């Protein structure tokens, strides 16, 4: 049985401790490996630097870690992201300083696909509008919504970003009889697309031929406001936009305009740029998206389930345990694969955690 007592000597900080409290499973994993992380809720640069001083590793849930913070990490070996996206972490700065950044890349593939498909079906059946009318006792108006319904199997789904969650969504849409288009991604071969019954096309074709466009991309300089006013105008009249990835992929005010003037029939959004769903003292959102009756909003939960939470916690903790034990983690979990760690690491050892 592996002796984990050496891990007690490391200073580990667990951020977002109030926003995302430590779960019972996470606490059990800390006990198993002898970790005693410092629990902290710090968000600004001024707050983060003293909290992270002299840490050997840190856990990050949703905190932003810009270059000045990472530059202050003089002995940190690892930033373990308890999740997937790393756009809030200056990965380039971490790489320059020999700090490994890890994540949990596939923990919520099914959940994101389920959520996107659920938003699509709710938009297609105009369920939010009917529900609002029903709750107001306006039954004739609720029934009148049915006059605008279209059979889902006669519609086209366009997927922008054909990675794991995009492919999982394609399976669900094909099961509903939809024609599915997708923008090509290097990890998805044409053979894989053919096996799913998906047509790989360019971005322009997805916009112009799809009744529903679903985004499955990371946020980067290239994808920021990818869906801008021009892209929205190229979408088919009466189409719907679905975003379960990152809010800033979409120019939200341009989307408001396209929804208000009727060019788009609706939107299903789980992630936002202009609505702070993690605010400590939330108020009713004043953002125009929240005022439209053809928009479905959910609070950045497309990746959540009991099973996903267990997987992200277990993998995030074991990434940290592996690195602090002197080994590389599983390659798929390394965000900055070109990093040269300032503290040399041995090859990944699957037996390490199996003991």
C-alpha positions as CSV (number, residue, x, y, z in Angstrom):
1,X,0.0,0.0,0.0
2,X,1.4,3.4,-1.0
3,X,2.5,5.6,1.9
4,X,1.2,9.1,1.2
5,X,2.7,10.8,4.3
6,X,5.1,12.8,2.2
7,X,2.2,14.8,0.8
8,X,1.6,16.4,4.2
9,X,4.7,18.5,3.8
10,X,3.3,20.3,0.8
11,X,1.4,23.6,1.0
12,X,-1.7,23.2,-1.1
13,X,-4.3,25.9,-1.6
14,X,-7.9,25.2,-2.6
15,X,-9.5,28.3,-4.1
16,X,-13.2,29.1,-4.6
17,X,-13.8,27.5,-1.2
18,X,-17.0,29.6,-0.5
19,X,-18.4,29.7,-4.1
20,X,-17.7,26.0,-4.6
21,X,-17.4,24.4,-1.2
22,X,-15.4,21.2,-0.7
23,X,-17.7,18.2,-1.2
24,X,-17.8,15.2,1.0
25,X,-16.1,13.2,-1.7
26,X,-13.3,15.8,-2.0
27,X,-12.8,15.8,1.8
28,X,-12.5,12.0,1.7
29,X,-9.9,12.1,-1.0
30,X,-7.9,14.7,1.0
31,X,-8.0,12.4,4.0
32,X,-7.0,9.4,1.9
33,X,-3.9,11.1,0.5
34,X,-3.0,13.0,3.7
35,X,-3.6,16.4,2.1
36,X,-4.4,19.4,4.3
37,X,-5.3,22.1,1.8
38,X,-5.8,25.7,2.8
39,X,-9.3,26.7,1.9
40,X,-9.6,30.2,0.5
41,X,-11.9,32.5,-1.3
42,X,-9.8,35.1,-3.1
43,X,-10.5,36.7,-6.5
44,X,-8.5,39.9,-7.1
45,X,-4.8,40.0,-7.8
46,X,-4.3,41.8,-4.4
47,X,-6.2,39.0,-2.6
48,X,-4.7,36.1,-4.5
49,X,-0.9,36.8,-4.2
50,X,-0.7,36.6,-0.4
51,X,-3.0,33.6,-0.2
52,X,-0.9,31.7,-2.8
53,X,2.5,32.7,-1.4
54,X,4.8,29.8,-1.2
55,X,2.2,27.3,-2.3
56,X,3.5,24.0,-3.8
57,X,0.2,23.4,-5.8
58,X,-3.2,24.9,-6.0
59,X,-6.7,23.9,-7.0
60,X,-8.8,26.3,-9.1
61,X,-12.6,26.0,-9.8
62,X,-13.7,29.3,-11.4
63,X,-11.1,31.8,-10.2
64,X,-9.2,34.0,-12.7
65,X,-5.4,33.5,-12.5
66,X,-3.8,36.3,-14.6
67,X,0.0,36.6,-15.3
68,X,0.8,38.8,-12.2
69,X,-0.6,36.1,-9.9
70,X,1.2,33.2,-11.7
71,X,4.4,35.2,-11.7
72,X,4.2,35.3,-7.9
73,X,4.1,31.5,-7.6
74,X,7.8,31.0,-6.9
75,X,7.6,27.3,-5.8
76,X,4.3,26.1,-7.3
77,X,4.6,22.9,-9.3
78,X,1.0,22.6,-10.4
79,X,-2.3,24.4,-11.1
80,X,-5.0,21.7,-11.0
81,X,-8.2,23.0,-12.6
82,X,-11.2,21.3,-11.1
83,X,-13.0,21.4,-14.4
84,X,-12.3,21.7,-18.1
85,X,-11.9,25.2,-19.5
86,X,-8.7,27.1,-18.8
87,X,-9.4,30.4,-20.5
88,X,-9.3,32.1,-17.0
89,X,-5.8,30.9,-16.4
90,X,-2.8,32.5,-18.1
91,X,-1.4,29.1,-19.3
92,X,1.3,30.8,-21.3
93,X,2.7,32.4,-18.2
94,X,2.5,29.2,-16.3
95,X,4.4,27.4,-19.1
96,X,7.1,30.1,-19.1
97,X,7.6,29.5,-15.4
98,X,7.7,25.7,-15.6
99,X,4.3,25.3,-13.8
100,X,2.2,22.4,-15.0
101,X,-1.5,23.1,-15.7
102,X,-3.9,20.2,-15.6
103,X,-7.7,19.9,-16.1
104,X,-10.4,17.2,-16.4
105,X,-11.1,17.3,-20.2
106,X,-13.9,14.7,-20.6
107,X,-15.8,14.7,-17.3
108,X,-19.0,16.3,-18.7
109,X,-19.2,15.3,-22.3
110,X,-22.6,13.5,-21.9
111,X,-24.0,16.2,-19.6
112,X,-23.1,19.0,-22.1
113,X,-24.7,17.1,-25.0
114,X,-27.8,16.3,-22.9
115,X,-28.1,20.0,-21.9
116,X,-27.7,21.3,-25.5
117,X,-30.2,18.8,-26.8
118,X,-32.6,19.7,-24.0
119,X,-32.3,23.4,-24.9
120,X,-32.9,22.5,-28.6
121,X,-36.0,20.5,-27.8
122,X,-37.4,23.2,-25.6
123,X,-36.9,25.8,-28.2
124,X,-38.3,23.6,-30.9
125,X,-41.5,22.9,-29.0
126,X,-41.7,26.5,-27.6
127,X,-42.1,25.1,-24.1
128,X,-40.9,28.2,-22.2
129,X,-43.5,30.4,-24.0
130,X,-46.3,27.9,-23.4
131,X,-45.4,27.5,-19.8
132,X,-45.5,31.3,-19.2
133,X,-48.9,31.6,-20.8
134,X,-50.2,28.5,-18.8
135,X,-49.0,30.0,-15.5
136,X,-50.7,33.2,-16.4
137,X,-54.0,31.4,-17.2
138,X,-53.8,32.4,-20.8
139,X,-54.6,29.0,-22.2
140,X,-55.6,30.1,-25.7
141,X,-52.3,31.9,-26.2
142,X,-50.5,28.9,-24.9
143,X,-52.2,26.7,-27.5
144,X,-51.6,29.3,-30.2
145,X,-47.9,28.7,-29.8
146,X,-48.4,25.3,-31.3
147,X,-49.1,26.9,-34.7
148,X,-45.4,27.7,-35.0
149,X,-44.1,24.3,-34.2
150,X,-41.9,22.4,-36.7
151,X,-41.2,18.7,-36.7
152,X,-37.6,18.3,-35.3
153,X,-36.8,15.5,-37.7
154,X,-37.3,18.0,-40.5
155,X,-34.7,20.5,-39.1
156,X,-31.0,20.9,-39.5
157,X,-28.6,21.1,-36.6
158,X,-25.2,22.9,-37.1
159,X,-22.4,22.2,-34.6
160,X,-19.6,24.6,-34.4
161,X,-16.6,22.7,-32.8
162,X,-16.8,19.0,-33.4
163,X,-14.9,17.7,-30.4
164,X,-16.2,15.2,-27.8
165,X,-19.3,17.1,-26.7
166,X,-20.2,18.1,-30.3
167,X,-19.9,14.5,-31.4
168,X,-22.1,13.4,-28.4
169,X,-24.7,16.0,-29.3
170,X,-24.6,14.8,-32.9
171,X,-25.5,11.3,-31.8
172,X,-28.6,12.6,-29.9
173,X,-29.7,14.8,-32.8
174,X,-29.3,12.0,-35.3
175,X,-31.4,9.8,-33.1
176,X,-34.2,12.4,-33.4
177,X,-33.9,12.2,-37.2
178,X,-32.1,15.5,-37.7
179,X,-29.7,16.3,-40.4
180,X,-26.4,17.3,-38.7
181,X,-23.7,19.6,-40.1
182,X,-20.5,20.3,-38.2
183,X,-17.4,22.4,-38.6
184,X,-14.3,20.2,-39.0
185,X,-11.9,19.8,-36.1
186,X,-8.6,18.1,-36.4
187,X,-9.4,15.5,-33.8
188,X,-12.5,14.4,-35.7
189,X,-11.8,12.5,-38.9
190,X,-14.1,12.3,-41.8
191,X,-14.5,8.6,-41.1
192,X,-15.7,9.4,-37.6
193,X,-18.1,11.9,-38.9
194,X,-19.4,9.5,-41.5
195,X,-20.0,6.9,-38.8
196,X,-22.2,9.4,-37.0
197,X,-24.0,10.4,-40.1
198,X,-22.6,14.0,-39.8
199,X,-21.6,16.2,-42.8
200,X,-18.4,18.1,-42.2
201,X,-18.7,21.6,-43.7
202,X,-17.3,25.0,-43.4
203,X,-18.4,27.6,-40.8
204,X,-20.4,29.6,-43.4
205,X,-22.4,26.5,-44.4
206,X,-23.3,25.8,-40.8
207,X,-24.6,29.3,-40.4
208,X,-26.6,29.5,-43.6
209,X,-28.1,26.0,-43.6
210,X,-28.9,25.3,-40.0
211,X,-32.1,25.7,-38.1
212,X,-30.2,25.3,-34.8
213,X,-26.6,26.3,-34.3
214,X,-24.9,24.9,-31.2
215,X,-21.4,26.1,-30.0
216,X,-18.8,23.6,-28.7
217,X,-15.6,25.6,-28.6
218,X,-13.1,26.9,-26.1
219,X,-12.7,30.6,-25.7
220,X,-9.5,32.1,-27.2
221,X,-8.4,35.1,-29.1
222,X,-9.6,33.5,-32.3
223,X,-13.0,32.5,-31.0
224,X,-13.9,35.7,-29.0
225,X,-17.2,37.0,-30.5
226,X,-17.0,34.4,-33.2
227,X,-20.8,34.8,-33.3
228,X,-20.9,38.5,-34.0
229,X,-23.6,40.7,-35.7
230,X,-22.4,39.6,-39.2
231,X,-22.4,35.9,-38.3
232,X,-25.9,36.3,-36.7
233,X,-27.2,37.9,-39.9
234,X,-25.8,35.0,-42.0
235,X,-27.8,32.6,-39.9
236,X,-31.1,31.3,-41.4
237,X,-34.1,33.5,-40.7
238,X,-36.0,31.9,-37.8
239,X,-33.0,29.9,-36.6
240,X,-32.0,29.4,-32.9
241,X,-28.6,29.7,-31.2
242,X,-27.5,27.4,-28.4
243,X,-24.4,28.1,-26.3
244,X,-23.2,25.8,-23.5
245,X,-19.5,26.6,-23.9
246,X,-18.3,30.1,-23.1
247,X,-20.3,33.3,-23.1
248,X,-17.8,35.5,-24.9
249,X,-18.0,33.3,-28.0
250,X,-21.1,35.4,-28.7
251,X,-21.6,39.2,-29.0
252,X,-24.5,39.3,-26.7
253,X,-25.8,42.7,-27.6
254,X,-25.8,41.7,-31.3
255,X,-27.7,38.6,-30.3
256,X,-30.3,40.7,-28.4
257,X,-30.8,42.7,-31.6
258,X,-31.2,39.6,-33.7
259,X,-33.8,38.2,-31.3
260,X,-35.7,41.4,-30.9
261,X,-36.2,42.1,-34.6
262,X,-37.2,38.5,-35.3
263,X,-34.3,37.4,-37.4
264,X,-33.6,34.6,-34.9
265,X,-36.5,32.7,-33.3
266,X,-34.8,32.0,-30.0
267,X,-31.7,31.2,-28.0
268,X,-30.7,28.7,-25.3
269,X,-27.8,30.0,-23.2
270,X,-26.0,28.3,-20.3
271,X,-23.1,30.6,-20.3
272,X,-22.7,34.4,-20.4
273,X,-20.4,37.3,-20.8
274,X,-22.6,40.0,-19.4
275,X,-24.4,38.2,-16.6
276,X,-22.3,37.4,-13.5
277,X,-23.9,34.2,-12.3
278,X,-21.2,33.8,-9.7
279,X,-21.9,37.1,-8.0
280,X,-21.8,36.8,-4.2
281,X,-24.9,39.0,-3.8
282,X,-26.9,38.2,-7.0
283,X,-29.7,40.4,-8.1
284,X,-32.3,40.0,-10.8
285,X,-30.3,40.4,-14.0
286,X,-30.8,43.7,-15.9
287,X,-29.2,42.4,-19.0
288,X,-31.5,42.6,-22.0
289,X,-31.2,38.8,-22.6
290,X,-33.1,38.3,-19.4
291,X,-36.0,40.4,-20.6
292,X,-36.7,38.4,-23.8
293,X,-39.4,35.7,-23.8
294,X,-37.7,33.7,-26.6
295,X,-34.5,33.1,-24.6
296,X,-33.9,30.2,-22.2
297,X,-31.3,30.9,-19.6
298,X,-29.6,28.3,-17.3
299,X,-26.8,29.1,-14.7
300,X,-23.7,27.5,-16.3
301,X,-24.8,24.0,-15.3
302,X,-24.6,22.1,-18.6
303,X,-21.6,20.2,-17.3
304,X,-23.1,19.2,-14.0
305,X,-24.4,15.9,-12.7
306,X,-23.7,13.8,-9.6
307,X,-21.5,11.6,-11.8
308,X,-19.7,14.5,-13.4
309,X,-19.0,16.1,-10.1
310,X,-17.5,12.9,-8.8
311,X,-15.3,12.5,-11.8
312,X,-14.0,16.0,-11.9
313,X,-13.2,15.9,-8.2
314,X,-11.5,12.5,-8.3
315,X,-9.4,13.4,-11.4
316,X,-8.5,16.9,-10.2
317,X,-7.2,15.6,-6.9
318,X,-5.3,12.7,-8.4
319,X,-3.7,15.0,-10.9
320,X,-2.3,16.9,-8.0
321,X,-1.3,13.8,-6.0
322,X,0.5,12.4,-9.0
323,X,2.5,15.6,-9.7
324,X,3.4,16.1,-6.0
325,X,4.6,12.5,-6.0
326,X,7.1,13.4,-8.7
327,X,5.3,11.9,-11.8
328,X,3.6,13.3,-14.9
329,X,-0.2,12.9,-14.8
330,X,-2.1,11.3,-17.6
331,X,-1.2,13.0,-20.9
332,X,-4.9,13.9,-21.7
333,X,-5.1,15.9,-18.5
334,X,-2.1,18.1,-19.3
335,X,-3.1,21.5,-20.7
336,X,0.4,22.9,-21.4
337,X,2.0,19.7,-22.8
338,X,5.0,21.6,-24.0
339,X,6.0,22.8,-20.5
340,X,9.4,22.0,-19.0
341,X,8.7,21.6,-15.3
342,X,11.1,23.4,-13.1
343,X,10.8,20.4,-10.8
344,X,11.6,17.4,-13.0
345,X,9.0,14.7,-13.2
346,X,9.2,10.9,-13.8
347,X,7.0,9.2,-16.4
348,X,3.4,8.6,-15.6
349,X,3.0,5.5,-13.5
350,X,-0.5,3.9,-13.6
351,X,0.4,1.8,-10.6
352,X,0.9,4.8,-8.4
353,X,-2.7,5.4,-7.7
354,X,-3.8,1.8,-8.1
355,X,-2.0,0.9,-4.9
